[in-house]
Amino acid sequence: MPRLAGKTAIITGGAGGIGHATARLFAEEGARIALVDIDSSALDQVAASVREAVPGAEILAIEADVGQESAAGQIVARSLAAFGSLDILVNNAGIRSYEPLEAAKAETWAKVLSVNLLSYAYLAREALPALRRSGKGAIVNISSTHAFNPRAGMGQYDAAKAGIISLTKTLAFEEVDRGVRVNAVCPGLTLTPFHVRRFAAEGRSEQDLRTEQVDHNIQRRWADPREVAFPILWLASDEASFCTASVIMADGGTRV
Ligand SMILES: NC(=O)c1ccc[n+]([C@@H]2O[C@H](COP(=O)([O-])OP(=O)(O)OC[C@H]3O[C@@H](n4cnc5c(N)ncnc54)[C@H](O)[C@@H]3O)[C@@H](O)[C@H]2O)c1
């Protein structure tokens, strides 16, 4: 029996590396998926790729800017109109910013917080009635190792990621008697198309990145996005029925 048979999921940031891997794994495990992203052409490509890899996969592609509060209700309404129910919300959309705090602009703060933190809160708020009706509702919020290990230069991103941990636990406490579990996954270095493009600009190939040793973690390597998708799948599934307010580090063992 597939682990998500009969379940419906919303995945934000679905056109990115971790979103794509998660959508594919969820489809393999029988879920119907509303895949949300602001990048419509990448979204269509990912939806097509998942349908090709998993024949019969039911994927609804929703182009939306989750940084807008009004998008949350529309995404949930479209998902419910298409599938009739909702069991899983994966808040995964994220943007990066590279301003040291001494120079951090209000508009950058607003953008990073609206996409990386507030969208998680608004999507959860709008999804909660349907998740409660599910009886086994699950929210999985994608944070980062940098929620716990902030560094110089990405303070807005790291603060938002720390906020996701707090939001996850608060929501878990608030929803525990309504049957909705809320957990977080903190990926470490994950080799997504974003990073491949970033390093290509420095003359380093994907193959270089796959073979070079890294200092960030004790496995000394990047994760494949599918290695992050598996803990997301597990937390979303009924196998994780005793896990709520939990944080799973999918990071190869971060060095502190
Ligand atoms: N890749 C890593 O090394 C890594 C490490 C730690 C945490 N994460 C987190 O994992 C999540 C996924 O990361 P990824 O590496 O797959 O990133 P990615 O950049 O490949 O994907 C993010 C997706 O979010 C979408 N998005 C951005 N703004 C949006 C908006 N306003 N509305 C809707 N969609 C929007 C982008 O278009 C993109 O498709 C992010 O939250 C990221 O912060 C990634």
The ligand as a MOL file (V3000), in Angstrom:
LIG
                    3D

  0  0  0     0  0            999 V3000
M  V30 BEGIN CTAB
M  V30 COUNTS 44 48 0 0 0
M  V30 BEGIN ATOM
M  V30 1 N 19.0260 23.7600 -1.1230 0
M  V30 2 C 19.5440 23.9160 0.0680 0
M  V30 3 O 20.7680 23.7440 0.2690 0
M  V30 4 C 18.6650 24.2850 1.2390 0
M  V30 5 C 19.2130 24.2350 2.5200 0
M  V30 6 C 18.4170 24.5880 3.6060 0
M  V30 7 C 17.1030 24.9520 3.4260 0
M  V30 8 N 16.5860 24.9880 2.1560 0 CHG=1
M  V30 9 C 15.1870 25.4100 2.0290 0
M  V30 10 O 14.4510 24.4410 1.3190 0
M  V30 11 C 13.4020 25.0800 0.5800 0
M  V30 12 C 13.5070 24.6880 -0.8780 0
M  V30 13 O 14.7990 25.0490 -1.3130 0
M  V30 14 P 15.4080 24.7100 -2.7450 0
M  V30 15 O 16.8560 24.5910 -2.5760 0
M  V30 16 O 14.6240 23.6380 -3.3920 0 CHG=-1
M  V30 17 O 15.1800 26.1390 -3.4070 0
M  V30 18 P 14.8130 26.5820 -4.8550 0
M  V30 19 O 15.2500 27.9820 -4.9900 0
M  V30 20 O 15.2920 25.5480 -5.8240 0
M  V30 21 O 13.2240 26.4940 -4.7880 0
M  V30 22 C 12.4430 27.4280 -4.1270 0
M  V30 23 C 11.1850 27.5750 -4.9640 0
M  V30 24 O 10.3540 28.5340 -4.3210 0
M  V30 25 C 9.7700 29.3190 -5.3330 0
M  V30 26 N 9.3440 30.6080 -4.8140 0
M  V30 27 C 10.1300 31.6400 -4.4380 0
M  V30 28 N 9.3820 32.6930 -4.0800 0
M  V30 29 C 8.0810 32.3050 -4.2370 0
M  V30 30 C 6.8430 32.9600 -4.0500 0
M  V30 31 N 6.7800 34.2370 -3.6320 0
M  V30 32 N 5.7060 32.2780 -4.3010 0
M  V30 33 C 5.7530 30.9920 -4.7450 0
M  V30 34 N 6.9090 30.3250 -4.9600 0
M  V30 35 C 8.0550 30.9820 -4.7040 0
M  V30 36 C 10.8700 29.4740 -6.3690 0
M  V30 37 O 10.3620 29.8770 -7.6340 0
M  V30 38 C 11.4920 28.1060 -6.3700 0
M  V30 39 O 10.9020 27.2620 -7.3490 0
M  V30 40 C 13.5590 26.5750 0.8060 0
M  V30 41 O 12.6840 26.9950 1.8240 0
M  V30 42 C 15.0140 26.6970 1.2540 0
M  V30 43 O 15.2150 27.8310 2.0640 0
M  V30 44 C 17.3300 24.6580 1.0620 0
M  V30 END ATOM
M  V30 BEGIN BOND
M  V30 1 1 1 2
M  V30 2 2 2 3
M  V30 3 1 2 4
M  V30 4 1 4 5
M  V30 5 2 4 44
M  V30 6 2 5 6
M  V30 7 1 6 7
M  V30 8 2 7 8
M  V30 9 1 8 9
M  V30 10 1 8 44
M  V30 11 1 9 10
M  V30 12 1 9 42
M  V30 13 1 10 11
M  V30 14 1 11 12
M  V30 15 1 11 40
M  V30 16 1 12 13
M  V30 17 1 13 14
M  V30 18 2 14 15
M  V30 19 1 14 16
M  V30 20 1 14 17
M  V30 21 1 17 18
M  V30 22 2 18 19
M  V30 23 1 18 20
M  V30 24 1 18 21
M  V30 25 1 21 22
M  V30 26 1 22 23
M  V30 27 1 23 24
M  V30 28 1 23 38
M  V30 29 1 24 25
M  V30 30 1 25 26
M  V30 31 1 25 36
M  V30 32 1 26 27
M  V30 33 1 26 35
M  V30 34 2 27 28
M  V30 35 1 28 29
M  V30 36 1 29 30
M  V30 37 2 29 35
M  V30 38 1 30 31
M  V30 39 2 30 32
M  V30 40 1 32 33
M  V30 41 2 33 34
M  V30 42 1 34 35
M  V30 43 1 36 37
M  V30 44 1 36 38
M  V30 45 1 38 39
M  V30 46 1 40 41
M  V30 47 1 40 42
M  V30 48 1 42 43
M  V30 END BOND
M  V30 END CTAB
M  END
